[in-house]
Structures are given as C-alpha cells and as structure tokens.
Amino acid sequence: MFNVKRTFKLEFKRQIRLAIVAAVGFTIAWAWRNAIFNLFQDLTLKLINIHPEHYLTETYTAISITIFGVIFIFFTSKLLQD
C-alpha cells in the first residue's frame, strides 16, 4: 500500500512538472509566433509585391513559413545525425 502511494505521488509530481514545462513552452511559442509571422509577412509582401490588405496575404505568409520550416528541419536533421 505504501509503495502504491509513493509511486503515485512521484508520478503525479512528474506529470505536474511536465505540464508546467509544456505550458511555459507554449507561452513562449505563442509570443514568438507574432514576431515570426510579421517578419515573414513583410518579406512575403515585398517578394510578391501585393497590398497588405489582400485576402491571400496570410495564405502566402503561411506557405513561406512552411517552406522555410521544412528546409530548416531538413538541414538541422542532417546536421544532427549520429
């Protein structure tokens, strides 16, 4: 009985730490999301030469972020291979 209580308590603490780290990580990611989106939106608008009010601006920005992200993941995975 004591072992079950101790195991539960340790696992509970581990899960709480994991939840806190995840929450802080998501908060940091959300803060950076706006900065990165605005940067890519400015670059995309300059490259494509459309008005910021254009209805496809966010779509073009999302596509450019995706392309950059895939290239970044590709190069970092090659760089960090065993």
Backbone as a chain_set.jsonl record, in Angstrom:
{"seq": "MFNVKRTFKLEFKRQIRLAIVAAVGFTIAWAWRNAIFNLFQDLTLKLINIHPEHYLTETYTAISITIFGVIFIFFTSKLLQD", "coords": {"N": [[0.828, -1.2, 0.0], [1.903, 1.261, 0.842], [3.899, 1.562, -1.067], [2.417, 1.927, -3.405], [1.196, 4.384, -2.918], [3.471, 6.0, -2.757], [4.565, 5.658, -5.315], [2.472, 6.71, -6.843], [2.515, 9.371, -5.939], [5.085, 10.223, -6.768], [4.831, 9.935, -9.554], [2.728, 11.718, -10.002], [3.926, 14.186, -9.317], [5.87, 14.244, -11.309], [4.281, 14.433, -13.608], [3.022, 16.885, -13.161], [5.238, 18.628, -13.27], [5.914, 18.217, -15.96], [3.613, 19.218, -17.21], [3.762, 21.916, -16.469], [6.146, 22.704, -17.723], [5.392, 22.278, -20.394], [3.296, 24.153, -20.614], [4.663, 26.584, -20.229], [6.405, 26.429, -22.379], [4.578, 26.49, -24.569], [3.58, 29.056, -24.151], [5.839, 30.64, -24.626], [6.259, 29.947, -27.303], [3.922, 31.015, -28.429], [4.341, 33.723, -27.995], [6.525, 34.218, -29.662], [5.369, 33.593, -32.069], [3.866, 35.721, -33.205], [5.883, 37.596, -33.789], [7.513, 36.176, -35.613], [5.624, 35.608, -37.612], [4.915, 38.202, -38.47], [7.394, 39.092, -39.473], [7.828, 37.264, -41.623], [5.565, 37.891, -43.074], [6.039, 40.539, -43.892], [8.328, 40.095, -45.495], [7.224, 38.388, -47.451], [5.278, 40.029, -48.604], [6.91, 41.938, -49.781], [8.349, 40.383, -51.614], [6.353, 39.285, -53.308], [4.942, 41.493, -53.964], [2.333, 42.579, -53.26], [-0.609, 44.154, -51.87], [-0.922, 44.755, -48.348], [-3.537, 44.345, -47.433], [-4.618, 42.448, -49.009], [-6.538, 39.514, -49.65], [-5.244, 37.052, -49.722], [-2.894, 37.281, -48.375], [-2.247, 36.216, -45.788], [-2.294, 33.514, -46.394], [-0.2, 33.227, -48.27], [1.883, 33.983, -46.594], [1.792, 31.936, -44.651], [2.45, 29.768, -46.276], [5.077, 30.454, -47.015], [6.343, 30.396, -44.496], [6.015, 27.701, -43.903], [7.538, 26.463, -45.946], [10.1, 27.476, -45.32], [10.33, 26.37, -42.744], [10.312, 23.584, -43.266], [12.666, 23.32, -44.775], [14.495, 24.195, -42.839], [14.149, 22.19, -40.858], [15.007, 19.983, -42.351], [17.755, 20.591, -42.848], [18.752, 20.834, -40.213], [18.246, 18.265, -39.245], [19.953, 16.758, -40.848], [22.376, 17.85, -40.049], [22.486, 17.138, -37.365], [22.697, 14.406, -37.287], [23.545, 11.084, -36.174]], "CA": [[0.0, 0.0, 0.0], [2.791, 2.417, 0.919], [4.606, 1.651, -2.344], [1.478, 2.474, -4.384], [1.074, 5.809, -2.6], [4.733, 6.668, -3.116], [4.653, 5.642, -6.776], [1.502, 7.679, -7.345], [2.997, 10.716, -5.601], [6.204, 10.538, -7.659], [4.307, 10.103, -10.913], [1.945, 12.951, -10.001], [4.879, 15.298, -9.365], [6.486, 14.236, -12.639], [3.299, 14.919, -14.575], [2.831, 18.327, -12.904], [6.412, 19.301, -13.85], [5.778, 18.137, -17.407], [2.548, 20.145, -17.6], [4.264, 23.286, -16.308], [7.114, 22.936, -18.799], [4.634, 22.381, -21.633], [2.575, 25.424, -20.607], [5.638, 27.66, -20.44], [6.862, 26.29, -23.76], [3.537, 27.003, -25.463], [3.516, 30.51, -23.975], [6.986, 31.191, -25.358], [5.983, 29.765, -28.736], [2.887, 31.961, -28.832], [4.941, 35.057, -28.024], [7.359, 34.298, -30.856], [4.536, 33.396, -33.246], [3.542, 37.01, -33.815], [7.099, 38.197, -34.34], [7.909, 35.426, -36.812], [4.599, 35.799, -38.637], [5.047, 39.554, -39.02], [8.614, 39.128, -40.267], [7.588, 36.569, -42.885], [4.546, 38.614, -43.841], [6.724, 41.652, -44.547], [9.162, 39.559, -46.574], [6.357, 37.865, -48.498], [4.661, 41.165, -49.296], [7.93, 42.564, -50.63], [8.694, 39.478, -52.711], [5.23, 39.098, -54.233], [4.503, 42.837, -54.319], [0.89, 42.758, -53.148], [-1.002, 45.026, -50.765], [-1.132, 44.022, -47.09], [-4.95, 44.059, -47.225], [-5.038, 41.41, -49.946], [-7.117, 38.405, -48.901], [-4.354, 35.886, -49.721], [-1.643, 37.616, -47.695], [-1.966, 35.251, -44.73], [-2.022, 32.222, -47.021], [1.164, 33.293, -48.801], [2.79, 34.012, -45.449], [1.815, 30.589, -44.082], [3.196, 28.918, -47.21], [6.505, 30.772, -46.918], [6.808, 29.889, -43.209], [6.076, 26.246, -44.028], [8.693, 26.125, -46.776], [11.285, 27.746, -44.51], [10.37, 25.399, -41.657], [10.701, 22.276, -43.794], [14.09, 23.417, -45.108], [15.213, 24.268, -41.56], [14.112, 20.847, -40.261], [15.854, 19.118, -43.176], [19.177, 20.865, -42.608], [19.126, 20.504, -38.831], [18.264, 16.799, -39.071], [21.193, 16.28, -41.468], [23.474, 18.331, -39.236], [22.488, 16.488, -36.055], [22.686, 12.945, -37.403], [24.55, 10.361, -35.376]], "C": [[0.867, 1.257, 0.0], [3.508, 2.645, -0.41], [3.701, 2.263, -3.419], [1.313, 3.976, -4.163], [2.316, 6.577, -3.043], [4.889, 6.749, -4.635], [3.696, 6.665, -7.382], [1.985, 9.107, -7.118], [4.146, 11.135, -6.52], [5.733, 10.782, -9.09], [3.494, 11.387, -11.026], [2.853, 14.171, -10.093], [5.534, 15.396, -10.738], [5.536, 14.806, -13.694], [3.019, 16.416, -14.393], [4.009, 19.115, -13.486], [6.318, 19.331, -15.371], [4.72, 19.122, -17.912], [3.012, 21.596, -17.506], [5.249, 23.621, -17.423], [6.391, 23.105, -20.131], [3.9, 23.726, -21.715], [3.51, 26.6, -20.858], [6.153, 27.622, -21.876], [5.85, 26.815, -24.761], [3.402, 28.519, -25.359], [4.654, 31.193, -24.726], [6.75, 31.096, -26.859], [4.944, 30.763, -29.22], [3.45, 33.384, -28.912], [5.777, 35.241, -29.292], [6.539, 34.181, -32.135], [4.25, 34.712, -33.954], [4.762, 37.65, -34.466], [7.517, 37.496, -35.636], [6.907, 35.632, -37.936], [4.731, 37.174, -39.287], [6.288, 39.703, -39.895], [8.384, 38.465, -41.634], [6.526, 37.274, -43.726], [5.179, 39.803, -44.565], [7.581, 41.179, -45.714], [8.321, 39.067, -47.746], [5.719, 39.001, -49.293], [5.66, 41.857, -50.214], [8.272, 41.697, -51.827], [7.584, 39.372, -53.75], [4.679, 40.436, -54.71], [2.974, 42.947, -54.377], [0.606, 43.652, -51.948], [-1.252, 44.199, -49.503], [-2.588, 43.636, -46.84], [-5.469, 42.956, -48.143], [-5.485, 40.167, -49.172], [-6.219, 37.161, -48.849], [-3.033, 36.128, -48.988], [-1.285, 36.586, -46.631], [-1.656, 33.872, -45.294], [-0.608, 32.183, -47.566], [2.194, 33.282, -47.675], [2.907, 32.631, -44.826], [2.602, 29.626, -44.973], [4.692, 29.187, -47.091], [7.094, 30.291, -45.588], [6.96, 28.365, -43.264], [7.294, 25.809, -44.83], [9.991, 26.338, -45.989], [11.424, 26.711, -43.404], [10.811, 24.022, -42.122], [12.189, 22.264, -44.144], [14.934, 23.444, -43.84], [15.269, 22.9, -40.884], [15.028, 19.904, -41.03], [17.325, 19.325, -42.855], [19.596, 20.535, -41.178], [19.135, 19.002, -38.601], [19.509, 16.206, -39.714], [22.395, 16.65, -40.614], [23.61, 17.556, -37.928], [22.392, 14.972, -36.137], [23.776, 12.339, -36.555], [25.777, 10.045, -36.19]], "O": [[0.605, 2.201, -0.745], [3.7, 3.787, -0.829], [4.172, 3.035, -4.254], [1.294, 4.748, -5.122], [2.223, 7.657, -3.626], [5.295, 7.779, -5.172], [4.052, 7.392, -8.309], [1.874, 9.953, -8.005], [4.179, 12.27, -6.996], [6.181, 11.718, -9.752], [3.565, 12.073, -12.046], [2.58, 15.091, -10.865], [5.731, 16.49, -11.266], [5.95, 15.571, -14.565], [2.803, 17.129, -15.373], [3.808, 20.149, -14.123], [6.608, 20.35, -15.997], [4.921, 19.782, -18.931], [2.689, 22.41, -18.371], [5.188, 24.707, -18.0], [6.742, 23.987, -20.915], [3.887, 24.362, -22.769], [3.178, 27.51, -21.619], [6.316, 28.663, -22.512], [6.219, 27.513, -25.706], [3.14, 29.192, -26.356], [4.445, 32.212, -25.385], [7.009, 32.045, -27.599], [5.076, 31.304, -30.317], [3.077, 34.154, -29.797], [5.737, 36.299, -29.919], [6.985, 34.635, -33.189], [4.38, 34.803, -35.175], [4.674, 38.184, -35.572], [7.834, 38.149, -36.63], [7.297, 35.811, -39.09], [4.666, 37.296, -40.511], [6.244, 40.36, -40.935], [8.711, 39.041, -42.672], [6.588, 37.252, -44.955], [4.878, 40.043, -45.734], [7.568, 41.78, -46.788], [8.666, 39.305, -48.903], [5.633, 38.933, -50.519], [5.299, 42.311, -51.3], [8.465, 42.205, -52.931], [7.858, 39.371, -54.95], [4.02, 40.503, -55.748], [2.401, 43.349, -55.39], [1.48, 43.877, -51.112], [-1.74, 43.071, -49.583], [-2.848, 42.685, -46.102], [-6.637, 42.575, -48.057], [-4.882, 39.811, -48.159], [-6.429, 36.297, -47.997], [-2.154, 35.266, -48.989], [-0.144, 36.127, -46.575], [-0.841, 33.141, -44.732], [0.113, 31.209, -47.347], [3.245, 32.652, -47.789], [4.011, 32.194, -44.502], [3.334, 28.771, -44.475], [5.489, 28.25, -47.07], [8.232, 29.823, -45.558], [7.922, 27.813, -42.731], [8.002, 24.883, -44.432], [10.873, 25.479, -45.995], [12.526, 26.223, -43.152], [11.599, 23.362, -41.445], [12.891, 21.3, -43.838], [15.974, 22.789, -43.772], [16.323, 22.495, -40.392], [15.749, 19.111, -40.425], [18.059, 18.365, -42.619], [20.688, 20.009, -40.961], [19.957, 18.508, -37.83], [20.072, 15.246, -39.186], [23.327, 15.858, -40.47], [24.721, 17.344, -37.441], [22.039, 14.321, -35.153], [24.787, 12.973, -36.254], [26.719, 9.442, -35.678]]}, "num_chains": 1, "name": "protein.A"}
